[in-house]
Amino acid sequence: MKWTNLGHTIRRYSKNANSFHVGIVGAGPAGFYCAQQLLKIIPGCRIDIYEKLPVPFGLVRYGVAPDHQEVKNVINTFSKTASNPNVRFIGNVTLGQHISLNQLKCSYNAVVLAYGAEEDRKLNIPGEHLSNVVSATKFIGWYNGLPTNKSFHVNLDIEDAIIIGQGNVALDVARILLTPIDNLRKTDITEYSLEALSKSKVKRVTIIGRRGPLQVAFTIKEFREMLKLPQVSTDFFEHQMDGIDKIINDLPRPRKRLIQLMYDASREVTSKTKKKIFSLLFLRTPLSILGMDSVEGVELAENILEGEKAKITNEKSLLKCDLLFRSIGYRSVQVDPDVPFDTQSSTVPQNIGVYSVGWLSSGPVGVIISTMSHAFEVAALIGKHFDEGLLNEKKPGYDDISKVLKDKGVITVGWNGWAEIDKTEIERGVKLHKPREKIVDIDEMIQLGGRI
Ligand SMILES: Cc1cc2nc3c(=O)[nH]c(=O)nc-3n(C[C@H](O)[C@H](O)[C@H](O)COP(=O)(O)OP(=O)(O)OC[C@H]3O[C@@H](n4cnc5c(N)ncnc54)[C@H](O)[C@@H]3O)c2cc1C
């Protein structure tokens, strides 16, 4: 093994690298960043990226809000990685359905699990079954064109919406509900959700959290966007922020700026001429959702803080609403019985030969940049194990898996197939004056880009 310092990158060359096969499961940011770094650390290695959808990019395509187009620019970096001749994208292949982890282990020197955290967490309280009690995850999948959520239904012919959970995902949902429809038209939001949102009567969106203003999970950029929404006033139930001004200066830097902004917003005189209201309600835990068939309100317990933890008191209150979103986080699942899944943390730890990256590894927290750092670290760990000779058994790579897929009649979508889908979406978008109109039908995607 020889180490060479080329500019800022330490590169290692090995005659084994050409026969070093890596199978990555999941074509979201974690999978792509890990591939990008592995190509640097072990030049010449062969990387196959399996993805259950016919299209790549995970939550960048199906989670990141349509009005955050600039965030989606990371797909240019991912596309560069995918265009490397040593990288193969194999879309429409699901681990746990078409292929198993054991098959991957037999075919690859290293398997990297990067399949994210797709399930949403339930509130597990009475009334959650009522109609118009919906999952923020599904709503987001619906407006972003995720094929499994294309038939999701929400009744927007109502005025009062509540979102349980105070993270950035809750703010995304609130912003989409409160943004003037013409601002959304120029994004890649799906046409069917534009149509539904254009008829929305939602007037007030209240975001409820268990803890206080100092513990909110959303970040300043997303909060500032809420304050800038045209025709939307804020109502932070002013007294909730009483006394906060006295401690702001003692807070660490990023938090200090956010809390100052929240405090100032809570003191602003609300213009009565604005049509819609964005509210924040702190220190409340939902106990039950009320209504006959459809949600009519929520019973809340008032909380106090013990340290950083919320503790329920006997004080209760009712809040009226006719739409309730749960937005209390995502969760990974064990997609194959051999995945070394930690059921306590719902994550997959690192093992020699089988690695995990992204939200499947860290839990469903953090933004794309933190996912990138983590993927780079895991790529370095794989490089170390490769160096130490722990992964040098001869493996066939894609040859064996392609036979499995052929035998099962799986139609796969390669990078050229994705390019066809991408081209069609962009062409449809041009006609509608938007960046793209996403195809939401798997069969149509396969017709455009699939091959046996
Ligand atoms: C609603 C929302 C908005 C967000 N907005 C932002 C933002 O504005 N800015 C920002 O920086 N970050 C944002 N994030 C965070 C960012 O999306 C994540 O940090 C990042 O996507 C995590 O990457 P990942 O690769 O671990 O997971 P994912 O992006 O979820 O990728 C996992 C991939 O695995 C595939 N997969 C799942 N199961 C299987 C299987 N069995 N077999 C094969 N493939 C499978 C999935 O289809 C998916 O493509 C947002 C997250 C959410 C939920």
The ligand as a MOL file (V3000), in Angstrom:
LIG
                    3D

  0  0  0     0  0            999 V3000
M  V30 BEGIN CTAB
M  V30 COUNTS 53 58 0 0 0
M  V30 BEGIN ATOM
M  V30 1 C -39.4690 17.2950 5.5390 0
M  V30 2 C -37.9810 17.4620 5.5730 0
M  V30 3 C -37.3960 18.6360 5.1230 0
M  V30 4 C -36.0140 18.7870 5.1710 0
M  V30 5 N -35.4860 19.9610 4.7270 0
M  V30 6 C -34.1500 20.1470 4.7780 0
M  V30 7 C -33.5840 21.3690 4.3200 0
M  V30 8 O -34.2860 22.2910 3.8820 0
M  V30 9 N -32.2140 21.4860 4.3920 0
M  V30 10 C -31.4110 20.4860 4.8730 0
M  V30 11 O -30.1760 20.6330 4.8950 0
M  V30 12 N -31.9410 19.2990 5.3130 0
M  V30 13 C -33.2800 19.1260 5.2750 0
M  V30 14 N -33.8150 17.9420 5.7290 0
M  V30 15 C -32.9160 16.8970 6.2560 0
M  V30 16 C -32.3180 16.0190 5.1350 0
M  V30 17 O -33.3280 15.6910 4.2250 0
M  V30 18 C -31.6630 14.7800 5.7520 0
M  V30 19 O -30.5680 15.2240 6.5420 0
M  V30 20 C -31.1270 13.7910 4.7160 0
M  V30 21 O -32.0310 13.5830 3.6610 0
M  V30 22 C -30.8310 12.4170 5.3660 0
M  V30 23 O -30.2730 11.6220 4.3600 0
M  V30 24 P -30.3400 10.0280 4.3040 0
M  V30 25 O -29.5980 9.6520 3.0700 0
M  V30 26 O -29.9250 9.4630 5.6020 0
M  V30 27 O -31.8920 9.6620 4.1560 0
M  V30 28 P -32.9040 9.8220 2.9400 0
M  V30 29 O -32.7520 11.1590 2.3010 0
M  V30 30 O -34.2430 9.4870 3.4940 0
M  V30 31 O -32.4860 8.7110 1.8740 0
M  V30 32 C -32.7690 7.3520 2.0730 0
M  V30 33 C -32.9960 6.6710 0.7330 0
M  V30 34 O -33.1250 5.2580 0.9380 0
M  V30 35 C -34.1800 4.7390 0.1280 0
M  V30 36 N -34.6870 3.5080 0.7350 0
M  V30 37 C -35.5100 3.3770 1.8040 0
M  V30 38 N -35.7490 2.0760 2.0630 0
M  V30 39 C -35.0580 1.3470 1.1440 0
M  V30 40 C -34.9220 -0.0490 0.8880 0
M  V30 41 N -35.5220 -0.9600 1.6670 0
M  V30 42 N -34.1650 -0.4430 -0.1580 0
M  V30 43 C -33.5430 0.4840 -0.9540 0
M  V30 44 N -33.6440 1.8240 -0.7470 0
M  V30 45 C -34.3830 2.2510 0.2960 0
M  V30 46 C -35.1990 5.8780 0.1330 0
M  V30 47 O -36.1200 5.7590 -0.9520 0
M  V30 48 C -34.2910 7.0950 0.0310 0
M  V30 49 O -34.0240 7.4330 -1.3140 0
M  V30 50 C -35.1960 17.7550 5.6880 0
M  V30 51 C -35.7800 16.5700 6.1370 0
M  V30 52 C -37.1520 16.4150 6.0890 0
M  V30 53 C -37.7790 15.1490 6.5900 0
M  V30 END ATOM
M  V30 BEGIN BOND
M  V30 1 1 1 2
M  V30 2 1 2 3
M  V30 3 2 2 52
M  V30 4 2 3 4
M  V30 5 1 4 5
M  V30 6 1 4 50
M  V30 7 2 5 6
M  V30 8 1 6 7
M  V30 9 1 6 13
M  V30 10 2 7 8
M  V30 11 1 7 9
M  V30 12 1 9 10
M  V30 13 2 10 11
M  V30 14 1 10 12
M  V30 15 2 12 13
M  V30 16 1 13 14
M  V30 17 1 14 15
M  V30 18 1 14 50
M  V30 19 1 15 16
M  V30 20 1 16 17
M  V30 21 1 16 18
M  V30 22 1 18 19
M  V30 23 1 18 20
M  V30 24 1 20 21
M  V30 25 1 20 22
M  V30 26 1 22 23
M  V30 27 1 23 24
M  V30 28 2 24 25
M  V30 29 1 24 26
M  V30 30 1 24 27
M  V30 31 1 27 28
M  V30 32 2 28 29
M  V30 33 1 28 30
M  V30 34 1 28 31
M  V30 35 1 31 32
M  V30 36 1 32 33
M  V30 37 1 33 34
M  V30 38 1 33 48
M  V30 39 1 34 35
M  V30 40 1 35 36
M  V30 41 1 35 46
M  V30 42 1 36 37
M  V30 43 1 36 45
M  V30 44 2 37 38
M  V30 45 1 38 39
M  V30 46 1 39 40
M  V30 47 2 39 45
M  V30 48 1 40 41
M  V30 49 2 40 42
M  V30 50 1 42 43
M  V30 51 2 43 44
M  V30 52 1 44 45
M  V30 53 1 46 47
M  V30 54 1 46 48
M  V30 55 1 48 49
M  V30 56 2 50 51
M  V30 57 1 51 52
M  V30 58 1 52 53
M  V30 END BOND
M  V30 END CTAB
M  END
